[in-house]
Amino acid sequence: MSEETPHSLSAGEARFEFLRKRIGLILSPIALIVILANRFENLTPEAHALAAIVVCIMVLWMTEALPLAITGLMAPTLMVILDVAPAAKAFSPFADPIMFLFIGAFILARALSYHELDRRFAYWVLTRPWVGESPSRILLAYGGVCCFISMWISNTATCAMMFPIGLAIITSLKKSNNQSISDQYASAVMLMCAFAASIGGLATPVGTPTNLIGLGFIRRELGVEIPFFQWMTFSIPIVIVLYLLLFAYLNWFCPAGISKLSGIREWMFRERAQFGSLTAGQRNTLIACGVTVILWITPGILALALGDHHAATKTFSKLVPESVAALIGTCLLFLLPVDWAKQKFTIPVREAFEIDWGVLMLYGGGIALGQMVFETKLGEMLGQSLTGWVPAAGIGLLAVSALVAIVTSEFTSNVSSANMVVPVIILLAGANGLPAAIAATMAASLGFMLPISTPTNAIVYSSGYIPLGRMIRYGILLDVIGWIVIVCGVMLMV
């Protein structure tokens, strides 16, 4: 679940990372001091101080000079120290309902991994009769599993779980019937692991933290609530199109060099057989996750059947919001017993709380900044200064929003990109900014060009099967495809 980049970069990339972080440590306090030292007649004292904090925090986010979580905590801390807001207001976003949606979803995802239900599902799909020993179908199935699992657990966790399976597939195929698979196919398997995991995270609000961050800004600043089911109605078609295009070009440009991968099916059946029948913990986890998903999609089903304004729809949404649904599923993990006599339940408390608390700190800091940007009127000045440079509405704003989010996510983390880009788009577009905010939220999960762009890229790059030039070429292509699909998809469906 971590946003930290694995230590798998080349010497040149490691030097770049070192310099980037050191520059951030030097530049961020300088930016803070310089802006505070200058006077801006159009700004109130609070807005002036907040402008300095925003620039300082953005420099730290873009350079990742400090851990992202610590930078998130710095934002409200500086707001209190510089008298932008009292402590109660500055830290109130850390009690936002989406925080508890994060916690519940993360613990449920942890239970899936703890009981190896994700790996069980992966081998179940890979041993389907239609997959067989075809290189193309194995690539399609492998990527499909990565895509589906990342709908429910973080992209990084999905990639980390599927990465050794992909490596094992490549290793077992290196010599098959005296034929070697091509280096390009090995790269395709690794790239599929990273890219499909990032694409799959777009499908549900809980698939990646960037979705929840964007939805939080949309709810707080635009007053628009996008339910779980409604998000899926427009995101899943986008994910399906993106994934099929990803498979099509990897399958075309990275052929295996052989038509049949002899022996791979038997190997995957042996791996699958090791899981045996479902354990009590696995059954309980499926029940908890199933209940949660049903509660998440019920408001959407009621809205379709009865209408958005029906009393039953409104009452259910009020009594069981998404955060409460996630916590109900989490509580079930501690109520459904594995061994009642020994008082053992579905997941130990210690394991359940091995989640990425840093994302919560990052999210809280980002929401605190965004909230105060609106309240201090700093956003109005920013919007006026950028009005002539960015289209105010329509497809132009959609295209620019998604492009800026993609470019930003290439050089900083996805969550940082969402925290920086989405509130600016809302400021520029105002009440008409919903489509552009959604496009920016989804585009912030892209960024496929470099090992440092996302943790998933860094994980698969460490395999040694992906030359940097190949990752850049195929990553740029997917960035462009993703940009076009997201802009067109949001324009048509939102």
MOGISUL-V612791 format. One record per residue. N is the residue number from 1. RES is the residue in three letters. PHI is phi as a letter, one per 30 degrees, with the letter a starting at -180 (none if undefined). D_LAST is the distance of its C-alpha to the last C-alpha in whole Angstrom. Layout:
BEGIN
n-><N & N>
res-><RES & RES>
phi-><PHI & PHI>
d_last-><D_LAST & D_LAST>
END
This chain:
BEGIN
n-><1 & 2 & 3 & 4 & 5 & 6 & 7 & 8 & 9 & 10 & 11 & 12 & 13 & 14 & 15 & 16 & 17 & 18 & 19 & 20 & 21 & 22 & 23 & 24 & 25 & 26 & 27 & 28 & 29 & 30 & 31 & 32 & 33 & 34 & 35 & 36 & 37 & 38 & 39 & 40 & 41 & 42 & 43 & 44 & 45 & 46 & 47 & 48 & 49 & 50 & 51 & 52 & 53 & 54 & 55 & 56 & 57 & 58 & 59 & 60 & 61 & 62 & 63 & 64 & 65 & 66 & 67 & 68 & 69 & 70 & 71 & 72 & 73 & 74 & 75 & 76 & 77 & 78 & 79 & 80 & 81 & 82 & 83 & 84 & 85 & 86 & 87 & 88 & 89 & 90 & 91 & 92 & 93 & 94 & 95 & 96 & 97 & 98 & 99 & 100 & 101 & 102 & 103 & 104 & 105 & 106 & 107 & 108 & 109 & 110 & 111 & 112 & 113 & 114 & 115 & 116 & 117 & 118 & 119 & 120 & 121 & 122 & 123 & 124 & 125 & 126 & 127 & 128 & 129 & 130 & 131 & 132 & 133 & 134 & 135 & 136 & 137 & 138 & 139 & 140 & 141 & 142 & 143 & 144 & 145 & 146 & 147 & 148 & 149 & 150 & 151 & 152 & 153 & 154 & 155 & 156 & 157 & 158 & 159 & 160 & 161 & 162 & 163 & 164 & 165 & 166 & 167 & 168 & 169 & 170 & 171 & 172 & 173 & 174 & 175 & 176 & 177 & 178 & 179 & 180 & 181 & 182 & 183 & 184 & 185 & 186 & 187 & 188 & 189 & 190 & 191 & 192 & 193 & 194 & 195 & 196 & 197 & 198 & 199 & 200 & 201 & 202 & 203 & 204 & 205 & 206 & 207 & 208 & 209 & 210 & 211 & 212 & 213 & 214 & 215 & 216 & 217 & 218 & 219 & 220 & 221 & 222 & 223 & 224 & 225 & 226 & 227 & 228 & 229 & 230 & 231 & 232 & 233 & 234 & 235 & 236 & 237 & 238 & 239 & 240 & 241 & 242 & 243 & 244 & 245 & 246 & 247 & 248 & 249 & 250 & 251 & 252 & 253 & 254 & 255 & 256 & 257 & 258 & 259 & 260 & 261 & 262 & 263 & 264 & 265 & 266 & 267 & 268 & 269 & 270 & 271 & 272 & 273 & 274 & 275 & 276 & 277 & 278 & 279 & 280 & 281 & 282 & 283 & 284 & 285 & 286 & 287 & 288 & 289 & 290 & 291 & 292 & 293 & 294 & 295 & 296 & 297 & 298 & 299 & 300 & 301 & 302 & 303 & 304 & 305 & 306 & 307 & 308 & 309 & 310 & 311 & 312 & 313 & 314 & 315 & 316 & 317 & 318 & 319 & 320 & 321 & 322 & 323 & 324 & 325 & 326 & 327 & 328 & 329 & 330 & 331 & 332 & 333 & 334 & 335 & 336 & 337 & 338 & 339 & 340 & 341 & 342 & 343 & 344 & 345 & 346 & 347 & 348 & 349 & 350 & 351 & 352 & 353 & 354 & 355 & 356 & 357 & 358 & 359 & 360 & 361 & 362 & 363 & 364 & 365 & 366 & 367 & 368 & 369 & 370 & 371 & 372 & 373 & 374 & 375 & 376 & 377 & 378 & 379 & 380 & 381 & 382 & 383 & 384 & 385 & 386 & 387 & 388 & 389 & 390 & 391 & 392 & 393 & 394 & 395 & 396 & 397 & 398 & 399 & 400 & 401 & 402 & 403 & 404 & 405 & 406 & 407 & 408 & 409 & 410 & 411 & 412 & 413 & 414 & 415 & 416 & 417 & 418 & 419 & 420 & 421 & 422 & 423 & 424 & 425 & 426 & 427 & 428 & 429 & 430 & 431 & 432 & 433 & 434 & 435 & 436 & 437 & 438 & 439 & 440 & 441 & 442 & 443 & 444 & 445 & 446 & 447 & 448 & 449 & 450 & 451 & 452 & 453 & 454 & 455 & 456 & 457 & 458 & 459 & 460 & 461 & 462 & 463 & 464 & 465 & 466 & 467 & 468 & 469 & 470 & 471 & 472 & 473 & 474 & 475 & 476 & 477 & 478 & 479 & 480 & 481 & 482 & 483 & 484 & 485 & 486 & 487 & 488 & 489 & 490 & 491 & 492 & 493 & 494>
res-><MET & SER & GLU & GLU & THR & PRO & HIS & SER & LEU & SER & ALA & GLY & GLU & ALA & ARG & PHE & GLU & PHE & LEU & ARG & LYS & ARG & ILE & GLY & LEU & ILE & LEU & SER & PRO & ILE & ALA & LEU & ILE & VAL & ILE & LEU & ALA & ASN & ARG & PHE & GLU & ASN & LEU & THR & PRO & GLU & ALA & HIS & ALA & LEU & ALA & ALA & ILE & VAL & VAL & CYS & ILE & MET & VAL & LEU & TRP & MET & THR & GLU & ALA & LEU & PRO & LEU & ALA & ILE & THR & GLY & LEU & MET & ALA & PRO & THR & LEU & MET & VAL & ILE & LEU & ASP & VAL & ALA & PRO & ALA & ALA & LYS & ALA & PHE & SER & PRO & PHE & ALA & ASP & PRO & ILE & MET & PHE & LEU & PHE & ILE & GLY & ALA & PHE & ILE & LEU & ALA & ARG & ALA & LEU & SER & TYR & HIS & GLU & LEU & ASP & ARG & ARG & PHE & ALA & TYR & TRP & VAL & LEU & THR & ARG & PRO & TRP & VAL & GLY & GLU & SER & PRO & SER & ARG & ILE & LEU & LEU & ALA & TYR & GLY & GLY & VAL & CYS & CYS & PHE & ILE & SER & MET & TRP & ILE & SER & ASN & THR & ALA & THR & CYS & ALA & MET & MET & PHE & PRO & ILE & GLY & LEU & ALA & ILE & ILE & THR & SER & LEU & LYS & LYS & SER & ASN & ASN & GLN & SER & ILE & SER & ASP & GLN & TYR & ALA & SER & ALA & VAL & MET & LEU & MET & CYS & ALA & PHE & ALA & ALA & SER & ILE & GLY & GLY & LEU & ALA & THR & PRO & VAL & GLY & THR & PRO & THR & ASN & LEU & ILE & GLY & LEU & GLY & PHE & ILE & ARG & ARG & GLU & LEU & GLY & VAL & GLU & ILE & PRO & PHE & PHE & GLN & TRP & MET & THR & PHE & SER & ILE & PRO & ILE & VAL & ILE & VAL & LEU & TYR & LEU & LEU & LEU & PHE & ALA & TYR & LEU & ASN & TRP & PHE & CYS & PRO & ALA & GLY & ILE & SER & LYS & LEU & SER & GLY & ILE & ARG & GLU & TRP & MET & PHE & ARG & GLU & ARG & ALA & GLN & PHE & GLY & SER & LEU & THR & ALA & GLY & GLN & ARG & ASN & THR & LEU & ILE & ALA & CYS & GLY & VAL & THR & VAL & ILE & LEU & TRP & ILE & THR & PRO & GLY & ILE & LEU & ALA & LEU & ALA & LEU & GLY & ASP & HIS & HIS & ALA & ALA & THR & LYS & THR & PHE & SER & LYS & LEU & VAL & PRO & GLU & SER & VAL & ALA & ALA & LEU & ILE & GLY & THR & CYS & LEU & LEU & PHE & LEU & LEU & PRO & VAL & ASP & TRP & ALA & LYS & GLN & LYS & PHE & THR & ILE & PRO & VAL & ARG & GLU & ALA & PHE & GLU & ILE & ASP & TRP & GLY & VAL & LEU & MET & LEU & TYR & GLY & GLY & GLY & ILE & ALA & LEU & GLY & GLN & MET & VAL & PHE & GLU & THR & LYS & LEU & GLY & GLU & MET & LEU & GLY & GLN & SER & LEU & THR & GLY & TRP & VAL & PRO & ALA & ALA & GLY & ILE & GLY & LEU & LEU & ALA & VAL & SER & ALA & LEU & VAL & ALA & ILE & VAL & THR & SER & GLU & PHE & THR & SER & ASN & VAL & SER & SER & ALA & ASN & MET & VAL & VAL & PRO & VAL & ILE & ILE & LEU & LEU & ALA & GLY & ALA & ASN & GLY & LEU & PRO & ALA & ALA & ILE & ALA & ALA & THR & MET & ALA & ALA & SER & LEU & GLY & PHE & MET & LEU & PRO & ILE & SER & THR & PRO & THR & ASN & ALA & ILE & VAL & TYR & SER & SER & GLY & TYR & ILE & PRO & LEU & GLY & ARG & MET & ILE & ARG & TYR & GLY & ILE & LEU & LEU & ASP & VAL & ILE & GLY & TRP & ILE & VAL & ILE & VAL & CYS & GLY & VAL & MET & LEU & MET & VAL>
phi-><none & d & c & d & d & d & d & b & c & d & d & d & d & d & d & d & d & d & d & e & d & d & d & d & d & d & d & d & d & d & d & d & d & d & d & d & d & c & c & b & d & d & c & d & e & d & d & d & d & d & e & d & d & e & d & e & d & d & d & d & d & d & c & h & d & c & e & e & d & d & d & d & d & d & e & d & d & d & d & d & d & c & i & d & a & d & e & d & d & d & c & d & d & d & c & d & e & d & e & d & d & e & d & d & d & d & d & d & d & d & d & e & d & e & c & h & d & d & d & e & d & e & d & d & d & d & c & d & e & d & d & h & b & d & e & d & d & d & d & d & d & d & d & d & d & e & d & d & d & d & d & c & b & d & e & d & d & d & d & d & d & d & e & d & d & d & d & d & d & d & d & d & c & e & b & b & h & i & b & c & d & d & d & d & d & d & d & d & d & d & d & d & e & d & d & d & d & d & d & d & d & d & d & b & e & c & d & a & e & d & d & d & d & d & d & d & d & d & d & d & c & c & i & c & c & c & d & e & d & d & e & d & d & c & d & d & e & d & d & d & d & d & d & d & d & e & d & d & d & d & d & d & d & b & d & d & i & b & c & b & c & d & j & d & d & d & d & d & d & d & d & d & d & d & d & i & d & d & d & d & d & d & d & d & d & d & d & d & d & d & d & d & d & d & d & d & c & e & e & d & d & d & d & d & d & c & j & d & c & d & d & d & d & d & d & d & d & d & d & b & d & e & d & d & e & d & d & d & d & d & d & d & d & c & c & d & d & c & b & d & d & c & h & c & c & d & b & d & e & e & d & d & c & d & c & d & d & d & d & d & d & d & d & e & d & d & d & d & d & e & d & d & e & d & d & d & i & d & d & d & d & d & d & d & d & c & e & d & c & b & e & d & a & i & d & d & d & e & d & d & e & d & d & d & d & d & d & d & d & d & c & b & d & d & d & d & e & d & d & d & d & e & d & d & d & d & d & d & c & i & d & c & c & e & e & d & d & d & d & d & d & d & d & d & d & d & j & c & d & b & e & d & d & b & e & d & d & d & d & d & d & d & d & i & c & b & d & e & d & d & d & d & d & d & d & d & e & d & e & d & d & d & d & d & d & d & d & d & d & d & d & d & c & c>
d_last-><30 & 31 & 30 & 33 & 34 & 37 & 40 & 40 & 39 & 42 & 45 & 43 & 39 & 41 & 43 & 40 & 38 & 41 & 41 & 38 & 38 & 42 & 40 & 38 & 40 & 42 & 40 & 38 & 41 & 42 & 38 & 39 & 42 & 42 & 39 & 41 & 44 & 42 & 42 & 39 & 40 & 36 & 35 & 37 & 39 & 36 & 33 & 36 & 37 & 33 & 32 & 35 & 34 & 30 & 32 & 34 & 32 & 29 & 33 & 33 & 30 & 30 & 33 & 33 & 37 & 37 & 35 & 31 & 32 & 35 & 33 & 31 & 34 & 35 & 32 & 33 & 37 & 37 & 35 & 38 & 41 & 40 & 39 & 36 & 35 & 37 & 37 & 36 & 33 & 32 & 32 & 30 & 27 & 29 & 29 & 25 & 24 & 22 & 25 & 27 & 23 & 24 & 28 & 28 & 25 & 28 & 31 & 29 & 29 & 32 & 34 & 32 & 34 & 37 & 37 & 36 & 34 & 32 & 35 & 36 & 32 & 32 & 36 & 35 & 32 & 35 & 38 & 36 & 38 & 35 & 35 & 39 & 40 & 38 & 37 & 34 & 33 & 34 & 32 & 29 & 30 & 30 & 27 & 25 & 27 & 26 & 23 & 23 & 25 & 23 & 20 & 23 & 25 & 25 & 24 & 28 & 29 & 28 & 29 & 33 & 33 & 32 & 34 & 38 & 37 & 36 & 39 & 41 & 40 & 41 & 44 & 45 & 44 & 46 & 49 & 48 & 51 & 53 & 49 & 47 & 43 & 42 & 41 & 38 & 37 & 38 & 36 & 33 & 33 & 33 & 30 & 28 & 29 & 27 & 25 & 23 & 24 & 21 & 19 & 19 & 19 & 15 & 15 & 15 & 15 & 19 & 19 & 20 & 21 & 18 & 15 & 17 & 18 & 15 & 14 & 17 & 17 & 14 & 16 & 19 & 18 & 15 & 16 & 13 & 13 & 11 & 13 & 14 & 13 & 10 & 9 & 11 & 10 & 7 & 10 & 13 & 12 & 12 & 15 & 17 & 16 & 17 & 20 & 22 & 22 & 23 & 26 & 27 & 28 & 30 & 31 & 32 & 33 & 35 & 37 & 39 & 42 & 44 & 42 & 43 & 43 & 46 & 47 & 43 & 42 & 46 & 45 & 41 & 43 & 46 & 43 & 41 & 44 & 45 & 42 & 44 & 43 & 41 & 42 & 42 & 40 & 37 & 37 & 37 & 34 & 32 & 33 & 31 & 28 & 28 & 28 & 25 & 23 & 23 & 23 & 20 & 18 & 20 & 18 & 15 & 18 & 20 & 17 & 16 & 20 & 21 & 18 & 16 & 19 & 22 & 25 & 25 & 21 & 22 & 25 & 24 & 21 & 24 & 26 & 25 & 22 & 21 & 23 & 26 & 25 & 26 & 29 & 30 & 30 & 31 & 34 & 35 & 36 & 39 & 40 & 40 & 43 & 44 & 48 & 48 & 52 & 51 & 48 & 46 & 42 & 39 & 39 & 41 & 40 & 41 & 39 & 36 & 36 & 36 & 33 & 31 & 32 & 31 & 28 & 28 & 30 & 28 & 25 & 27 & 28 & 25 & 24 & 27 & 27 & 23 & 25 & 28 & 26 & 25 & 28 & 30 & 28 & 29 & 25 & 26 & 28 & 26 & 23 & 26 & 28 & 25 & 24 & 26 & 25 & 21 & 18 & 17 & 14 & 12 & 12 & 15 & 14 & 11 & 14 & 17 & 15 & 15 & 18 & 20 & 18 & 20 & 23 & 24 & 23 & 26 & 28 & 28 & 26 & 22 & 23 & 24 & 22 & 19 & 21 & 22 & 19 & 16 & 19 & 20 & 16 & 16 & 19 & 19 & 15 & 16 & 14 & 12 & 11 & 8 & 6 & 10 & 11 & 9 & 10 & 13 & 13 & 13 & 15 & 18 & 18 & 20 & 23 & 25 & 28 & 31 & 32 & 32 & 28 & 27 & 30 & 29 & 30 & 33 & 34 & 34 & 35 & 38 & 39 & 41 & 39 & 37 & 38 & 37 & 36 & 35 & 32 & 31 & 31 & 29 & 27 & 26 & 25 & 23 & 21 & 21 & 19 & 17 & 16 & 15 & 13 & 11 & 10 & 10 & 8 & 5 & 6 & 6 & 4 & 0>
END
